[in-house]
Amino acid sequence: MCGIVAYIGHREAYPVILKGLKRLEYRGYDSAGVALLNDSLRVHKKKGKVAELENSLVGKDVHAHIGIGHTRWATHGEPSDRNAHPHVSANGKLAMIHNGIIEN
């Protein structure tokens, strides 16, 4: 199970996404993450509750008008920064969030 939130608009995306993640935290409290797009794509993710992610971003550039966020309840793979969403493509140009299991 997980919580997924997204925003695109004229307001700052991060506060909107953070508020959404806090409201959805009951759907997943093992890790949380955000991807923010302005001039470049920035992905921040953290093992633990949304507050851990929020604390890790104090003083960092979170300016963007487009973003996605995710809370994770670990059903496959251990709770870790690496397993937290969003996942990023090899070239760093695409961030994605999903609910469920993707098997290769």
Secondary structure by P-SEA (a helix, b strand, c coil): cbbbbbbbccccaaaaaaaaaaaacccccccccccccccbbbbbbbcccaaaaaaaaccccccccccccccccccccccccccccccccccccccccccccccc
